[in-house]
Amino acid sequence: GSSPAVARPAAGSPSPARERCPGDVRVHVVYAGPDTKQVPTVVAPWAWTPAGVRVPEATAPRLPAEPVVLRPTASLASHALVADTWGKVCDDLATWIGAELWAEQIVGISIHGKGWVQARHFLGPCEAVIFYDTGRHVGTSCHQSLRCRRWEFSPGEVPSHVLAEVEEFASGVWVVGFATASDADWPEPPGRGDQSPKRGGRGDSEANVVAVWYIPATGPITPARAHVLVGTAISAEDAADNAAAALGGARLTRDEVLGISAHPVRPAGRKPTGEVQWVLLYRGGGAYEDSPAQARLDEVEVAVTASQQGWESHRRRLRDGPATTQDVLAVTTTCVWSLVRERWETVTMSWRQGTVG
């Protein structure tokens, strides 16, 4: 016979299902509240695994001796904003997040140029995209507390002193998003003449940028030290693979990964080199020893989508693809000049949790 329906327990309370559901139970709950604007919404199901089944939340190599509740599995939702400058689009996104999301819903934030492949947008060349979890309905409010700090730079790669400042700043705040970008304007391809970049017909150039979205640390608990790993590769695919190798080699937990970003190597307003720089921001030294999700990331899977299609097609692939909010670690977007295919491309990179150990 079928197992009885079980209501979703409140956060932190013992589940009534633990003693009477030795098998697999999935529960669908329809919920309406202030966070859904009183619109009835189906809450993502919670699953109970049979005893002895290995799950990502288990501390390896020990297998759970009793049923373990899994996090909701939902596709990646996204929201994009366009503006005339990096500063405006970053601040606009912080305002939108504060009005619409809990901090725990945020999976990743990315910024990229809008017009390298697509037609130039009437609102400007700078786009910000947030990827978030629709299965969470409670958490830390971002209203009036979420802010964005930016560092501008002119070289093609993020200077070491900027990376040091990012590390120092991120060590004193709760980071909810991290991104880099160097593709706001429309330069000529490498080796194709020496024309000045054009940006919305105005002829000026938007500086390269590093952005951190954060909540100030005002309570008794202080964040652990933040660190940066960085590298440069000859293609977007190689950059994604190198970032995945660094992520696995660092033996981090999922909670310690604050964000991964990638951007084309090009001085502000100049031609790109064709190379791609990746940046990993994380907390080290056992930052979350009390976290229930302490499995170390032994293997990280990466997926790269590069095309001449618009950004909506990338977000649709992510939403319908294999990556879910249960296993995704980071997502970033950028525009690159492909040396192999000799064309501008929109690129999305996503990193997923593979095996744990």
N, C-alpha and C positions, 0 to 999 in steps of 0.2 A: 504494500500500500504506500501511498505518498506520505511524506513527512508533513507534520503540521506547519503552518505558516508561523514565522517568528518575527516579531516587530524588531526594527533596528534599535539596538541599545543606545542609550545616551553615552556621550564621550566619557570614558573613565569609569563607567559602571559595569558590574559583572554581567555577562550575557546570559539570558535565560536559556539560550540554545546549547550551551556547552555540554550539559549533562544529557540532554535528550536528543541530540543530533549527531550520532556517530558517523553518519554518511555525508553526502553532499546536499546542501540545501541552498537554494537561491531565492531571494526575497525581493520583490519589487514593491516599492513604497511610493505613493503619490503624495507630494508635499507642496503646500502653498504657504509662503511667508514673505516677510519684507525683502529678503534677498532674491526672491523670484517675482517681486512686484505683484504678489497675490495671484500669480498665474500657476495653476496646478502643473507640477513638473514631476516626471518620473525620476526618482533617485536611483543612481546606478546600483546594481545588485552587489551585495556582499556574499562571498562564497566561503563555505566551510570545507576544508580539505580533509580527507580521511587520514587517520593516524599513519605516520611513517612516510608521508609524501613530502618531498623536498620542495620548498617554496622560496622565492627570493628573500622574504623577510626573515627566514630562519638563520640562526648563527651557525655557519658551517664550521667543521664538517658534521656537526650533530644534526640529526633529523628530528623533527618535532615528534614528541611521544604522544601528543594529543592533538585534536583538531585545532587548526590555527586560522584565524580570520584573515582573509586577504583584503588588500586595499581595493577600492572600486576600479574596475577596468573600463576606461572610457577613451574615446578617440580624442585627439588633440584639437581643441577649438582654438580659433585665432581671431584677432581683431587688428586692423591696420589703420594708421593715421598718416596723413601727408601734410607737410608744411614747407615753408620757404627756407628754413635754416634748421640745423641740427638742434640748436638750443630750443627752438619753439616746438619742434615735434617731440623732443624728449620731455619737455614740461607738459605738453598736451597729453601725452601718454600717461604721465604720472597722475594728472587730474582725472583721466578716464578710469584708471585702475582704482583710485581712491573712491570713486563713485560706484564702481561695478563689481569689484572682486575682493575676496579675502586674500591675504598674503600667501596662505598655503595653497591657493589655487594656481599660482604662477609657476609655470614650468620653465619658461625662458623668454627673454626679450632680445630682439635683434633690430639693427638699423642698417639701411642700405640706400643706395641711390636709386631713384625711381626711373630715370630716363635713358640709361645706357642701352637698353634693348627695346623697351616700350616707348611709345610716344611721350613727349614731355607733358607732365601733368600740370594742369592749370593752377594747382595750389602750390607747386614748388617741386624741387628735385629730391627732397629728403623724406624717406618713409620709415616709420617704426612699426614693428609687428610684435605683438605679444601672443605667446602660446600658453594656454591655460587649461585647467581641469574642470570640466563641468560636473564632475561627480562629487565634489566637495561643497557642502552647504553651510559650513561653519568654520571659524578660524579667527585670525588676527585682523582686525580692521585696519585698512590703509587710509581711511578717511582723515584728512588733515594731518597725517603723519608721514606719508610717503613723499620722498623728495628725490631729486636727481642732481648728481654732481658730475661735471664734465671737465675734461682736460683736452685742450686743442694742441695739435702738433703739426709741423710742416713736412718733416722727412717722410719717406715712404714707409718705414717701419716705426713702430712706437718706440721713442727714445727710452733708454734705461732709466733716466731720472723720472720720467712720467710713470713707468712701471713701478718704481720704488714708491712714488707718492700714492699710487693706487693701492699698493700693498699696505702702506701705513694707514691710509684712510679706511680701507675695508676692514682692518683689524679692530676698529672702534665702533662699527655700526653693524646692523643686521642687513645683509645684502639680499635683495629680492630679484635683481636683474643686473646683467653686465653685457656690454656690447662695445664694438669698435667699428669704425667705418672710414673709408677714404675715397668714396665713389659718388660724391654729390654732384659733380659737374660732368660735362661730356667732352672728354679729350679725344684727340685723334688716335687711331690705333698705333702701336709701336711701328716706327719706320714708315709711316704714311704721311710725310709732310711735316711742317712745323707750325701748324695753325694754333692759335691760342684757344684754350677751352672756352666753350660757350655755355652759358648757364641762364636759361630763360631769356636769352636775347640781351642780357645785360653786360656780359663780358667779364664779370668778376668771378671769384672762385671761393667756394666754401672750404674752410680748413678741415683737415682730418681730425677725428675726435675719438676719445674714449669716454664712455658714459657708465655710471653706476647708479642704479635706483636703490634706495635704501630707506630703512626706518631707523631713527636715532635710538641708540642704546641708552635708555633712561632708567632701567630697573636695576636690581641688585646683581643680576647675572650679566657678565661681560662677555662679548664674543671672543673666540680664540683667534690666534694670529692667522692672518691671511697670507697667501703666497701666490706667486705667478710663475707659470712655466710658459715659455714662448719658443716658437720655431718658424722657419721659413721653408717653403717647398716650391717646386716648379709648376705645380698645378693644384687645383682645388681638391682633386682626388687624393693626391699625395699629402696635402695639408691635413685633410680629414683623417687619413690613416695614421699620420704621425701624432696627431692629437690623441687618437684612440690608444696608440701604444704608450704615450706618456701618461694617460689616464690610468691604464691598467698597471703600468710600472710603478706608479706612485702608491699603489695599494690603498686607495682611498675608500671610504664608505660613500654611499649614495648621498648622504646628508652633507658631506664635506665638499661636494662639487658645487661651486657657486655660479659657474657659467663658463661657456666656451664660445669664443668669437673668432671670426676670420675676416680678412679684408685684403684687397689687392695691394701689392707693394707699389706705391706711387707717391712721389712728393705732391703736396697740395698744388693743384693747378697744372700739373705736368702729365706727361704720358706714363702709362703703367709699364712696368718691366715684364709683366706676365707672371711674376711670382706671387705667391699668396702667403701672408703671415697669419699664423694662428696663435691665440692667447688663451691659456687656461687659468682661471682664478679659482682657488680652493682654500679651504681651511685645513691645516695640518696638525700633526701631533695629537691625534685622538681627540679631535674637537668635540665629538659627540659620543663620549664613552657611555653615557646613560641612555642613548637612543636605542629603541628596540630593533632598529634596522642596522646591525653592525656587521653585516657580511661585507668582506672586502671584495672589491671589484677585480677579479682575476682576468676576465675577458670582457672586452667592450666591442660591440658590433657597431659598424658605421654604415650609413647610407648616404649617398651623394646623388642629387638630381641636378643636372646641368642642361639647360635648354635655352632656346630663344623665345620661349613663351613668357607670358606675363606672370606676375607673382601670384595671382589667384589660382593658377593651375598648380603651383607648388604647394599652396596651402591645402588645396583639395587632395593632392596626393598624400600629404601627411595625415589628413583627417581620415582617409580611406585606407591607408597603408597599415603595415604590421605593427608599427610603433604605437604604444598606448601610454596613457599616463601612469600605468603601473611599472613600466620598465624604461621609459625614456629618461635620459640623463641631461641632455642639452640639445638645443636646436639653434642654428644660426643661419643667416642669409647674407648674400653679398652678390656683387657683379664683378666679373673677371673678364680679361681678354685671354682666350684660350690660344696658346701658342701652337697646339696640335691642330685644332680645327680652324684657327685663324678667324675668329669671330668673337663678338661680345656675347656673353651668356649670363643668364640669371642662375644662381646656384643656391641650393639649400642643402645643408649638412645636418644630419641628426645622429646622435650617439645613443645606443641602447645598452642596457645592462644584459650581458651574456650570462655565463656561468658565474657562480659565486663560490668563494672558498676561503 
